[in-house]
Amino acid sequence: MDREQAYMRMLGATANMQWNVALILEAKAEEAEKARNWICNHIHTGTFPGDQTQLKQTLVVHDQMVETIEGINKMSQGIVSVLKAVLQKDGEEGQSSGTDFQFGGGFGGGN
């Protein structure tokens, strides 16, 4: 397998991973909507014996959301690493398309 085929396999795997992330996010959104509906219809001020219990339940839900976001962030960082590897190798071989593609806009800052 030559280098170009290896890069294409890396990019194909990255695209599959992005598709799976989209499916995970869709399932999480549906789950969150069901939970929201249940909470709105069943949870009232008298449901919890005290404020501490209510706070604990709220923190459990938020911890689950934070774990999901952290997992997606780690997968996104992996995708960026693959793209950087492919693009840097392409640029080193002198096959650049005339445009300098740089990561670092958006949330990540500079290189």
KAVEN-V504089 format. One record per residue. N is the residue number from 1. RES is the residue in one small letter. PSI is psi in whole degrees, -180 to 180 (999 if undefined). OMEGA is omega in whole degrees, 0 to 359 (999 if undefined). Layout:
# KAVEN-V504089
N_RES_PSI_OMEGA, N_RES_PSI_OMEGA
This chain:
# KAVEN-V504089
1_m_128_179, 2_d_175_185, 3_r_-41_181, 4_e_-42_178, 5_q_-38_179, 6_a_-42_178, 7_y_-40_179, 8_m_-37_177, 9_r_-41_178, 10_m_-45_180, 11_l_-36_176, 12_g_-43_178, 13_a_-37_178, 14_t_-41_178, 15_a_-41_177, 16_n_-40_179, 17_m_-42_178, 18_q_-38_178, 19_w_-44_179, 20_n_-37_176, 21_v_-42_178, 22_a_-41_178, 23_l_-40_178, 24_i_-45_180, 25_l_-38_178, 26_e_-44_179, 27_a_-40_179, 28_k_-38_179, 29_a_-42_177, 30_e_-41_178, 31_e_-43_180, 32_a_-39_178, 33_e_-43_178, 34_k_-43_179, 35_a_-41_179, 36_r_-45_179, 37_n_-43_180, 38_w_-45_181, 39_i_-44_181, 40_c_-31_183, 41_n_-21_187, 42_h_-20_183, 43_i_124_178, 44_h_176_183, 45_t_-30_181, 46_g_-1_183, 47_t_-39_183, 48_f_140_181, 49_p_-24_180, 50_g_172_181, 51_d_-34_181, 52_q_-43_180, 53_t_-43_178, 54_q_-42_179, 55_l_-42_180, 56_k_-44_180, 57_q_-41_178, 58_t_-42_180, 59_l_-35_177, 60_v_-46_180, 61_v_-45_181, 62_h_-38_177, 63_d_-40_178, 64_q_-40_179, 65_m_-42_180, 66_v_-41_178, 67_e_-42_179, 68_t_-46_180, 69_i_-41_179, 70_e_-41_179, 71_g_-43_179, 72_i_-38_178, 73_n_-42_179, 74_k_-40_178, 75_m_-38_178, 76_s_-39_177, 77_q_-36_176, 78_g_-41_178, 79_i_-43_179, 80_v_-40_179, 81_s_-42_179, 82_v_-46_181, 83_l_-39_177, 84_k_-43_180, 85_a_-45_181, 86_v_-45_183, 87_l_-37_179, 88_q_-42_178, 89_k_-40_179, 90_d_-44_181, 91_g_-34_180, 92_e_-30_182, 93_e_0_178, 94_g_22_181, 95_q_26_182, 96_s_154_185, 97_s_10_179, 98_g_-9_178, 99_t_140_177, 100_d_108_179, 101_f_121_183, 102_q_134_171, 103_f_159_173, 104_g_-9_174, 105_g_-162_172, 106_g_-132_188, 107_f_-27_191, 108_g_-17_183, 109_g_-147_183, 110_g_-174_181, 111_n_999_999
